[in-house]
Amino acid sequence: MQNEKAELAAKADSKKVMNNPAADYFSSVDFSKLGVRVEDMFKSGVHFGHHKSRRNPKMNEYIFATKNDINIFDLEKTKVKLEEAMQFLSDTASLGGEILFVGTRKQAKKIVEAAAARAEMPYVTERWLGGTFTNFPVISVRTKYLCDGLEKMEKGEYAKYTKFERMKKAEELERMERRMGGIKQMKKLPAAIFVTSIIEDNLAIKEAINQKIPIVALADSNTSPVGIDYLIPANEDAVSSLRLMVAYVTKAILEGKAKKVAPKPEEVKKN
């Protein structure tokens, strides 16, 4: 009985984190004071690539040296590419464009979810749903069904159903929320996507290329940057590196949103 209570308590704590992901990684971050500094990237291990035997030749220009058979990124070049990506994301956000965060690797999920929450942007942290971009109308029908179902559940409109029917409906909505909850408010294709792993999230990249959606991505030494519009050479495995690089991306989006141009009075009247 005691173990069961402990398990229930652990699940409750887990749900709290899920409902408030920003509290996990970025609640204490002051993005306005977050500067792009090589020293900070070095301290966070951004410079560590993969073993030299796994290096993709297309990433050679971003490698400074090899130490103990590990590729070491040239952080000065990383800084330049990062600032280019941040400028693009800031400009995109200032025009009202949505940026979809994608990070399905275990160590990236919570970081990506927390960052998307802070930036108020859609995200994908579970397996990529085929057709999310290329068959967006169908995905939109499913996300609308999810939103409507959650609203009805909250209003108690399923109270007229049997206990078993309510349970099955709750399970269905929970399953859908887990798979597409991050994009349920996405009413149209995003203006850009930010990807934390080129290899693991290659399906998202392929669909973005197909739909001509600009791609910003972290690029480790073992990846091919072909098709990536704004690559950021960086360690995509270490949590410390991921947290810092995703924080920079979030900062750029927040700054862009703060500069969002308000429509002119005459444009408002037309609408």
Contacts in CASP RR format, 6 or more apart in sequence:
PFRMAT RR
TARGET T0000
AUTHOR 0000-0000-0000
METHOD contacts of the structure
MODEL  1
MQNEKAELAAKADSKKVMNNPAADYFSSVDFSKLGVRVEDMFKSGVHFGH
HKSRRNPKMNEYIFATKNDINIFDLEKTKVKLEEAMQFLSDTASLGGEIL
FVGTRKQAKKIVEAAAARAEMPYVTERWLGGTFTNFPVISVRTKYLCDGL
EKMEKGEYAKYTKFERMKKAEELERMERRMGGIKQMKKLPAAIFVTSIIE
DNLAIKEAINQKIPIVALADSNTSPVGIDYLIPANEDAVSSLRLMVAYVT
KAILEGKAKKVAPKPEEVKKN
17 23 0 8 1.000
17 24 0 8 1.000
17 110 0 8 1.000
20 117 0 8 1.000
21 110 0 8 1.000
21 113 0 8 1.000
21 114 0 8 1.000
21 117 0 8 1.000
22 114 0 8 1.000
22 117 0 8 1.000
22 118 0 8 1.000
23 114 0 8 1.000
24 110 0 8 1.000
24 114 0 8 1.000
25 110 0 8 1.000
25 111 0 8 1.000
25 114 0 8 1.000
25 115 0 8 1.000
25 243 0 8 1.000
26 114 0 8 1.000
26 115 0 8 1.000
26 118 0 8 1.000
26 247 0 8 1.000
26 250 0 8 1.000
29 247 0 8 1.000
31 118 0 8 1.000
31 247 0 8 1.000
31 250 0 8 1.000
31 251 0 8 1.000
31 254 0 8 1.000
31 255 0 8 1.000
34 247 0 8 1.000
34 248 0 8 1.000
34 251 0 8 1.000
35 251 0 8 1.000
36 79 0 8 1.000
36 82 0 8 1.000
36 83 0 8 1.000
36 86 0 8 1.000
36 248 0 8 1.000
38 75 0 8 1.000
38 76 0 8 1.000
38 79 0 8 1.000
40 244 0 8 1.000
41 47 0 8 1.000
41 75 0 8 1.000
41 78 0 8 1.000
41 79 0 8 1.000
41 234 0 8 1.000
41 241 0 8 1.000
41 244 0 8 1.000
42 75 0 8 1.000
44 238 0 8 1.000
44 240 0 8 1.000
44 241 0 8 1.000
44 243 0 8 1.000
44 244 0 8 1.000
45 235 0 8 1.000
45 238 0 8 1.000
45 240 0 8 1.000
45 241 0 8 1.000
46 73 0 8 1.000
46 75 0 8 1.000
46 78 0 8 1.000
46 234 0 8 1.000
46 235 0 8 1.000
46 241 0 8 1.000
46 244 0 8 1.000
46 245 0 8 1.000
47 64 0 8 1.000
47 72 0 8 1.000
47 73 0 8 1.000
47 75 0 8 1.000
47 78 0 8 1.000
47 235 0 8 1.000
48 70 0 8 1.000
48 71 0 8 1.000
48 72 0 8 1.000
48 73 0 8 1.000
48 235 0 8 1.000
48 238 0 8 1.000
48 241 0 8 1.000
49 70 0 8 1.000
49 71 0 8 1.000
49 72 0 8 1.000
49 73 0 8 1.000
49 220 0 8 1.000
49 221 0 8 1.000
49 222 0 8 1.000
49 235 0 8 1.000
50 70 0 8 1.000
50 71 0 8 1.000
50 220 0 8 1.000
50 221 0 8 1.000
50 222 0 8 1.000
51 69 0 8 1.000
51 70 0 8 1.000
51 71 0 8 1.000
52 66 0 8 1.000
52 69 0 8 1.000
52 70 0 8 1.000
52 71 0 8 1.000
53 69 0 8 1.000
54 221 0 8 1.000
54 222 0 8 1.000
55 63 0 8 1.000
55 71 0 8 1.000
55 221 0 8 1.000
55 222 0 8 1.000
56 221 0 8 1.000
56 222 0 8 1.000
56 223 0 8 1.000
56 224 0 8 1.000
58 224 0 8 1.000
58 225 0 8 1.000
58 226 0 8 1.000
59 71 0 8 1.000
59 219 0 8 1.000
59 220 0 8 1.000
59 221 0 8 1.000
59 222 0 8 1.000
59 223 0 8 1.000
59 224 0 8 1.000
59 225 0 8 1.000
59 233 0 8 1.000
61 77 0 8 1.000
62 73 0 8 1.000
62 74 0 8 1.000
62 77 0 8 1.000
62 78 0 8 1.000
62 81 0 8 1.000
62 219 0 8 1.000
62 221 0 8 1.000
62 233 0 8 1.000
63 71 0 8 1.000
63 72 0 8 1.000
63 73 0 8 1.000
63 74 0 8 1.000
63 221 0 8 1.000
64 72 0 8 1.000
64 73 0 8 1.000
64 74 0 8 1.000
64 75 0 8 1.000
65 72 0 8 1.000
66 72 0 8 1.000
71 221 0 8 1.000
73 221 0 8 1.000
73 233 0 8 1.000
73 234 0 8 1.000
73 235 0 8 1.000
74 233 0 8 1.000
77 233 0 8 1.000
78 232 0 8 1.000
78 233 0 8 1.000
78 234 0 8 1.000
81 230 0 8 1.000
81 231 0 8 1.000
81 232 0 8 1.000
81 233 0 8 1.000
82 232 0 8 1.000
82 234 0 8 1.000
82 245 0 8 1.000
82 248 0 8 1.000
84 230 0 8 1.000
85 216 0 8 1.000
85 230 0 8 1.000
85 231 0 8 1.000
85 232 0 8 1.000
85 249 0 8 1.000
85 252 0 8 1.000
86 248 0 8 1.000
86 249 0 8 1.000
86 251 0 8 1.000
86 252 0 8 1.000
87 252 0 8 1.000
88 192 0 8 1.000
88 214 0 8 1.000
88 216 0 8 1.000
88 229 0 8 1.000
88 230 0 8 1.000
89 99 0 8 1.000
89 192 0 8 1.000
89 194 0 8 1.000
89 216 0 8 1.000
89 249 0 8 1.000
89 252 0 8 1.000
89 253 0 8 1.000
89 256 0 8 1.000
90 252 0 8 1.000
90 253 0 8 1.000
90 255 0 8 1.000
90 256 0 8 1.000
90 259 0 8 1.000
91 256 0 8 1.000
92 99 0 8 1.000
92 191 0 8 1.000
92 192 0 8 1.000
92 214 0 8 1.000
93 99 0 8 1.000
93 119 0 8 1.000
93 252 0 8 1.000
93 253 0 8 1.000
93 254 0 8 1.000
93 255 0 8 1.000
93 256 0 8 1.000
93 257 0 8 1.000
93 260 0 8 1.000
94 256 0 8 1.000
94 257 0 8 1.000
94 259 0 8 1.000
94 260 0 8 1.000
94 261 0 8 1.000
95 191 0 8 1.000
95 260 0 8 1.000
95 261 0 8 1.000
96 191 0 8 1.000
96 257 0 8 1.000
96 260 0 8 1.000
97 190 0 8 1.000
97 191 0 8 1.000
97 192 0 8 1.000
98 121 0 8 1.000
98 122 0 8 1.000
98 186 0 8 1.000
98 188 0 8 1.000
98 190 0 8 1.000
98 191 0 8 1.000
99 119 0 8 1.000
99 121 0 8 1.000
99 190 0 8 1.000
99 191 0 8 1.000
99 192 0 8 1.000
99 193 0 8 1.000
99 194 0 8 1.000
99 216 0 8 1.000
99 253 0 8 1.000
100 121 0 8 1.000
100 122 0 8 1.000
100 123 0 8 1.000
100 124 0 8 1.000
100 183 0 8 1.000
100 186 0 8 1.000
100 190 0 8 1.000
100 192 0 8 1.000
100 193 0 8 1.000
100 194 0 8 1.000
101 112 0 8 1.000
101 113 0 8 1.000
101 115 0 8 1.000
101 116 0 8 1.000
101 119 0 8 1.000
101 121 0 8 1.000
101 122 0 8 1.000
101 123 0 8 1.000
101 124 0 8 1.000
101 193 0 8 1.000
101 194 0 8 1.000
101 246 0 8 1.000
102 112 0 8 1.000
102 123 0 8 1.000
102 124 0 8 1.000
102 128 0 8 1.000
102 193 0 8 1.000
102 194 0 8 1.000
102 195 0 8 1.000
102 196 0 8 1.000
102 201 0 8 1.000
102 204 0 8 1.000
103 109 0 8 1.000
103 112 0 8 1.000
103 123 0 8 1.000
103 124 0 8 1.000
103 125 0 8 1.000
103 195 0 8 1.000
103 196 0 8 1.000
103 197 0 8 1.000
103 200 0 8 1.000
103 201 0 8 1.000
104 124 0 8 1.000
104 125 0 8 1.000
104 126 0 8 1.000
104 127 0 8 1.000
104 128 0 8 1.000
104 197 0 8 1.000
104 200 0 8 1.000
104 201 0 8 1.000
105 196 0 8 1.000
105 197 0 8 1.000
105 200 0 8 1.000
105 236 0 8 1.000
107 237 0 8 1.000
107 238 0 8 1.000
107 239 0 8 1.000
107 242 0 8 1.000
108 125 0 8 1.000
108 196 0 8 1.000
108 197 0 8 1.000
108 236 0 8 1.000
108 242 0 8 1.000
108 246 0 8 1.000
109 125 0 8 1.000
110 125 0 8 1.000
111 196 0 8 1.000
111 239 0 8 1.000
111 242 0 8 1.000
111 243 0 8 1.000
111 246 0 8 1.000
112 123 0 8 1.000
112 125 0 8 1.000
112 196 0 8 1.000
112 246 0 8 1.000
113 123 0 8 1.000
113 125 0 8 1.000
115 123 0 8 1.000
115 246 0 8 1.000
115 247 0 8 1.000
115 249 0 8 1.000
115 250 0 8 1.000
116 122 0 8 1.000
116 123 0 8 1.000
116 182 0 8 1.000
118 250 0 8 1.000
118 254 0 8 1.000
119 250 0 8 1.000
119 253 0 8 1.000
119 254 0 8 1.000
119 257 0 8 1.000
120 257 0 8 1.000
121 253 0 8 1.000
122 182 0 8 1.000
122 183 0 8 1.000
122 185 0 8 1.000
122 186 0 8 1.000
122 190 0 8 1.000
123 182 0 8 1.000
123 183 0 8 1.000
124 132 0 8 1.000
124 182 0 8 1.000
124 183 0 8 1.000
124 204 0 8 1.000
125 182 0 8 1.000
126 178 0 8 1.000
126 179 0 8 1.000
127 179 0 8 1.000
128 201 0 8 1.000
128 203 0 8 1.000
128 204 0 8 1.000
128 207 0 8 1.000
129 139 0 8 1.000
129 179 0 8 1.000
129 180 0 8 1.000
130 203 0 8 1.000
130 207 0 8 1.000
131 138 0 8 1.000
131 139 0 8 1.000
131 207 0 8 1.000
132 139 0 8 1.000
132 183 0 8 1.000
132 204 0 8 1.000
132 207 0 8 1.000
133 189 0 8 1.000
133 204 0 8 1.000
133 207 0 8 1.000
133 208 0 8 1.000
133 210 0 8 1.000
133 211 0 8 1.000
133 213 0 8 1.000
134 207 0 8 1.000
134 210 0 8 1.000
134 211 0 8 1.000
136 188 0 8 1.000
136 189 0 8 1.000
139 180 0 8 1.000
139 183 0 8 1.000
140 187 0 8 1.000
142 176 0 8 1.000
142 180 0 8 1.000
143 180 0 8 1.000
143 181 0 8 1.000
143 183 0 8 1.000
143 184 0 8 1.000
143 185 0 8 1.000
143 186 0 8 1.000
145 176 0 8 1.000
146 173 0 8 1.000
146 176 0 8 1.000
146 177 0 8 1.000
146 180 0 8 1.000
146 181 0 8 1.000
146 184 0 8 1.000
147 184 0 8 1.000
147 185 0 8 1.000
149 169 0 8 1.000
149 173 0 8 1.000
150 173 0 8 1.000
150 177 0 8 1.000
152 158 0 8 1.000
153 169 0 8 1.000
153 170 0 8 1.000
153 173 0 8 1.000
158 165 0 8 1.000
158 166 0 8 1.000
158 169 0 8 1.000
159 166 0 8 1.000
161 169 0 8 1.000
177 184 0 8 1.000
189 211 0 8 1.000
189 213 0 8 1.000
190 213 0 8 1.000
191 213 0 8 1.000
191 214 0 8 1.000
192 213 0 8 1.000
192 214 0 8 1.000
192 215 0 8 1.000
192 216 0 8 1.000
193 204 0 8 1.000
193 205 0 8 1.000
193 208 0 8 1.000
193 213 0 8 1.000
193 214 0 8 1.000
193 215 0 8 1.000
193 216 0 8 1.000
194 216 0 8 1.000
194 217 0 8 1.000
194 249 0 8 1.000
195 201 0 8 1.000
195 204 0 8 1.000
195 205 0 8 1.000
195 215 0 8 1.000
195 216 0 8 1.000
195 217 0 8 1.000
195 218 0 8 1.000
196 217 0 8 1.000
196 218 0 8 1.000
196 236 0 8 1.000
196 242 0 8 1.000
196 246 0 8 1.000
197 218 0 8 1.000
197 220 0 8 1.000
197 236 0 8 1.000
198 205 0 8 1.000
198 217 0 8 1.000
198 218 0 8 1.000
198 219 0 8 1.000
198 220 0 8 1.000
198 223 0 8 1.000
198 224 0 8 1.000
198 225 0 8 1.000
198 228 0 8 1.000
199 222 0 8 1.000
199 223 0 8 1.000
205 215 0 8 1.000
205 217 0 8 1.000
205 227 0 8 1.000
205 228 0 8 1.000
208 214 0 8 1.000
208 215 0 8 1.000
209 215 0 8 1.000
209 227 0 8 1.000
214 229 0 8 1.000
214 230 0 8 1.000
215 227 0 8 1.000
215 228 0 8 1.000
215 229 0 8 1.000
215 230 0 8 1.000
216 228 0 8 1.000
216 229 0 8 1.000
216 230 0 8 1.000
216 231 0 8 1.000
216 232 0 8 1.000
216 249 0 8 1.000
217 225 0 8 1.000
217 228 0 8 1.000
217 230 0 8 1.000
217 231 0 8 1.000
217 232 0 8 1.000
218 231 0 8 1.000
218 232 0 8 1.000
218 234 0 8 1.000
218 236 0 8 1.000
218 242 0 8 1.000
218 245 0 8 1.000
219 225 0 8 1.000
219 228 0 8 1.000
219 231 0 8 1.000
219 232 0 8 1.000
219 233 0 8 1.000
219 234 0 8 1.000
219 236 0 8 1.000
220 233 0 8 1.000
220 234 0 8 1.000
220 235 0 8 1.000
220 236 0 8 1.000
220 237 0 8 1.000
221 233 0 8 1.000
225 231 0 8 1.000
232 245 0 8 1.000
234 241 0 8 1.000
234 245 0 8 1.000
235 241 0 8 1.000
235 242 0 8 1.000
236 242 0 8 1.000
263 271 0 8 1.000
END
